[in-house]
Amino acid sequence: MSKDSPIKQSDNWFIGEDRTLRFSVWNHAFIPPEIQSHVFQRSFSTKAERGRGLGTYSMKLLGEGYLGGRVSFVSEVDAGTTFSLELPVHFPRGSPRGAEISSV
């Protein structure tokens, strides 16, 4: 990440009582309501030629589809946008790695 990047990695991560790892990343930019429903769509980008539209799509695909977690965001006009990733500390049964670490 370059020093000029508007993205700030927060130190907001912890494991909750429900054994879920929570991690958040904040960005100063506001996402207008009319495009919020498109944020996790493949190839959707607000960066025109600079973006491929795979970042948030990949995060959602991997975080929810493969790792059994939850990906979400909150965007407010004067506060920016916070993306959150919640992952179970153990892998769900039936996942490709579930058998390896199901006793954790």
PALO-725072 format. One record per residue: residue number from 1; residue in three letters; x, y, z of N, C-alpha, C in turn. Coordinates in steps of 0.1 Angstrom, whole numbers, plus 5000, padded with zeros to 4 digits. Layout:
N
PT seq type n.px n.py n.pz ca.px ca.py ca.pz c.px c.py c.pz
PT NUM  ALA    X    Y    Z     X     Y     Z    X    Y    Z
...
This chain:
104
PT seq type n.px n.py n.pz ca.px ca.py ca.pz c.px c.py c.pz
PT   1  MET 5009 4988 5000  5000  5000  5000 5009 5012 5000
PT   2  SER 5007 5022 4991  5015  5033  4990 5012 5043 5002
PT   3  LYS 5022 5052 5004  5020  5061  5015 5009 5071 5012
PT   4  ASP 5005 5073 4999  4995  5082  4995 4981 5076 4995
PT   5  SER 4980 5063 4998  4968  5056  4997 4957 5062 5007
PT   6  PRO 4945 5064 5002  4934  5069  5011 4930 5058 5021
PT   7  ILE 4934 5046 5019  4930  5035  5028 4938 5034 5040
PT   8  LYS 4932 5033 5051  4939  5032  5064 4935 5019 5070
PT   9  GLN 4945 5011 5073  4943  4998  5080 4941 5001 5095
PT  10  SER 4930 4997 5100  4927  5000  5114 4934 4989 5122
PT  11  ASP 4935 4992 5135  4939  4982  5144 4927 4975 5151
PT  12  ASN 4916 4976 5145  4903  4971  5150 4901 4957 5146
PT  13  TRP 4908 4948 5153  4906  4934  5151 4906 4927 5165
PT  14  PHE 4898 4917 5166  4897  4909  5179 4890 4896 5177
PT  15  ILE 4891 4887 5186  4883  4875  5186 4872 4877 5197
PT  16  GLY 4860 4876 5192  4848  4878  5201 4845 4865 5209
PT  17  GLU 4836 4866 5219  4832  4855  5227 4826 4844 5218
PT  18  ASP 4820 4848 5207  4814  4838  5198 4825 4831 5189
PT  19  ARG 4838 4833 5192  4849  4827  5185 4849 4831 5170
PT  20  THR 4847 4844 5168  4847  4850  5155 4858 4861 5155
PT  21  LEU 4867 4859 5145  4877  4870  5143 4871 4881 5135
PT  22  ARG 4872 4893 5141  4867  4905  5134 4878 4914 5130
PT  23  PHE 4878 4919 5118  4888  4928  5113 4881 4939 5105
PT  24  SER 4885 4951 5107  4879  4962  5099 4889 4971 5093
PT  25  VAL 4886 4976 5081  4894  4986  5074 4886 4998 5070
PT  26  TRP 4891 5010 5073  4884  5022  5071 4890 5029 5059
PT  27  ASN 4881 5036 5052  4885  5044  5040 4878 5058 5041
PT  28  HIS 4884 5069 5038  4878  5082  5040 4866 5084 5030
PT  29  ALA 4866 5076 5019  4856  5079  5009 4842 5074 5013
PT  30  PHE 4832 5081 5009  4818  5078  5011 4813 5070 4998
PT  31  ILE 4805 5060 5000  4799  5052  4989 4785 5056 4988
PT  32  PRO 4781 5063 4977  4767  5068  4976 4757 5056 4976
PT  33  PRO 4745 5059 4982  4735  5048  4983 4732 5042 4970
PT  34  GLU 4732 5049 4959  4728  5044  4946 4737 5033 4940
PT  35  ILE 4750 5033 4946  4759  5022  4941 4762 5012 4952
PT  36  GLN 4758 5014 4964  4761  5005  4975 4757 4990 4972
PT  37  SER 4746 4988 4965  4742  4974  4962 4751 4968 4951
PT  38  HIS 4760 4975 4945  4769  4970  4935 4783 4967 4940
PT  39  VAL 4786 4971 4952  4800  4971  4957 4806 4957 4956
PT  40  PHE 4799 4947 4958  4805  4933  4958 4803 4926 4945
PT  41  GLN 4798 4933 4935  4796  4927  4922 4809 4926 4914
PT  42  ARG 4811 4914 4907  4823  4913  4900 4824 4923 4889
PT  43  SER 4836 4929 4887  4839  4939  4877 4833 4952 4879
PT  44  PHE 4827 4955 4891  4822  4968  4894 4833 4976 4900
PT  45  SER 4836 4988 4894  4846  4997  4900 4842 5011 4898
PT  46  THR 4846 5019 4908  4844  5034  4907 4857 5040 4902
PT  47  LYS 4867 5033 4899  4880  5038  4895 4883 5039 4880
PT  48  ALA 4872 5037 4872  4874  5037  4858 4885 5028 4853
PT  49  GLU 4895 5034 4846  4905  5026  4840 4915 5020 4850
PT  50  ARG 4916 5026 4862  4925  5021  4872 4921 5009 4880
PT  51  GLY 4908 5006 4880  4903  4995  4887 4898 4983 4879
PT  52  ARG 4898 4971 4884  4893  4960  4877 4880 4955 4883
PT  53  GLY 4877 4960 4895  4865  4955  4901 4865 4941 4908
PT  54  LEU 4877 4937 4912  4879  4924  4918 4881 4924 4933
PT  55  GLY 4885 4935 4938  4889  4936  4953 4878 4932 4962
PT  56  THR 4867 4939 4962  4856  4936  4971 4849 4924 4967
PT  57  TYR 4848 4921 4954  4842  4909  4950 4850 4897 4955
PT  58  SER 4863 4897 4954  4872  4886  4959 4871 4885 4974
PT  59  MET 4870 4896 4981  4869  4895  4996 4856 4888 5000
PT  60  LYS 4845 4892 4993  4832  4885  4996 4832 4871 4992
PT  61  LEU 4837 4867 4980  4838  4854  4976 4846 4845 4985
PT  62  LEU 4858 4849 4989  4866  4842  4998 4861 4842 5012
PT  63  GLY 4858 4853 5017  4854  4855  5031 4841 4847 5034
PT  64  GLU 4831 4848 5026  4819  4841  5028 4818 4828 5022
PT  65  GLY 4822 4827 5009  4820  4815  5002 4829 4803 5006
PT  66  TYR 4842 4807 5008  4852  4796  5011 4854 4795 5026
PT  67  LEU 4855 4806 5033  4859  4806  5047 4847 4806 5057
PT  68  GLY 4835 4807 5052  4823  4807  5061 4821 4819 5070
PT  69  GLY 4826 4830 5065  4825  4842  5073 4815 4852 5068
PT  70  ARG 4816 4864 5072  4807  4875  5068 4814 4887 5064
PT  71  VAL 4811 4893 5053  4817  4906  5048 4806 4916 5047
PT  72  SER 4809 4928 5053  4799  4939  5052 4806 4952 5052
PT  73  PHE 4798 4963 5050  4804  4976  5051 4793 4986 5055
PT  74  VAL 4798 4997 5061  4789  5008  5065 4796 5020 5059
PT  75  SER 4788 5029 5053  4793  5041  5047 4784 5053 5051
PT  76  GLU 4791 5063 5056  4784  5075  5061 4791 5087 5054
PT  77  VAL 4783 5097 5051  4787  5109  5044 4800 5115 5050
PT  78  ASP 4799 5119 5063  4810  5126  5069 4820 5116 5077
PT  79  ALA 4818 5103 5077  4826  5094  5084 4834 5085 5075
PT  80  GLY 4831 5084 5062  4838  5075  5053 4831 5061 5053
PT  81  THR 4839 5051 5050  4834  5037  5048 4843 5028 5056
PT  82  THR 4836 5019 5063  4843  5008  5070 4839 4995 5065
PT  83  PHE 4848 4987 5060  4846  4973  5056 4850 4964 5067
PT  84  SER 4841 4954 5070  4844  4945  5081 4844 4930 5075
PT  85  LEU 4853 4923 5081  4854  4908  5077 4853 4901 5091
PT  86  GLU 4843 4892 5092  4842  4883  5103 4844 4869 5099
PT  87  LEU 4853 4862 5106  4857  4848  5102 4856 4839 5114
PT  88  PRO 4850 4827 5113  4850  4818  5124 4864 4814 5127
PT  89  VAL 4867 4812 5140  4881  4808  5144 4883 4794 5139
PT  90  HIS 4873 4786 5138  4875  4772  5133 4868 4772 5119
PT  91  PHE 4872 4763 5110  4866  4762  5097 4853 4754 5099
PT  92  PRO 4843 4758 5091  4830  4750  5092 4832 4736 5087
PT  93  ARG 4824 4727 5092  4824  4713  5088 4821 4713 5073
PT  94  GLY 4828 4704 5066  4825  4703  5052 4834 4712 5043
PT  95  SER 4841 4721 5049  4850  4729  5041 4862 4721 5038
PT  96  PRO 4870 4725 5028  4881  4717  5024 4892 4715 5035
PT  97  ARG 4893 4724 5044  4903  4723  5055 4896 4719 5068
PT  98  GLY 4883 4717 5068  4876  4714  5081 4881 4702 5088
PT  99  ALA 4885 4691 5081  4890  4679  5087 4903 4681 5094
PT 100  GLU 4911 4690 5089  4925  4692  5094 4924 4699 5108
PT 101  ILE 4915 4708 5110  4915  4716  5122 4902 4716 5130
PT 102  SER 4894 4706 5128  4880  4706  5134 4881 4704 5149
PT 103  SER 4893 4700 5154  4894  4698  5169 4898 4711 5176
PT 104  VAL 4900 4721 5169  4904  4734  5175 4893 4740 5183
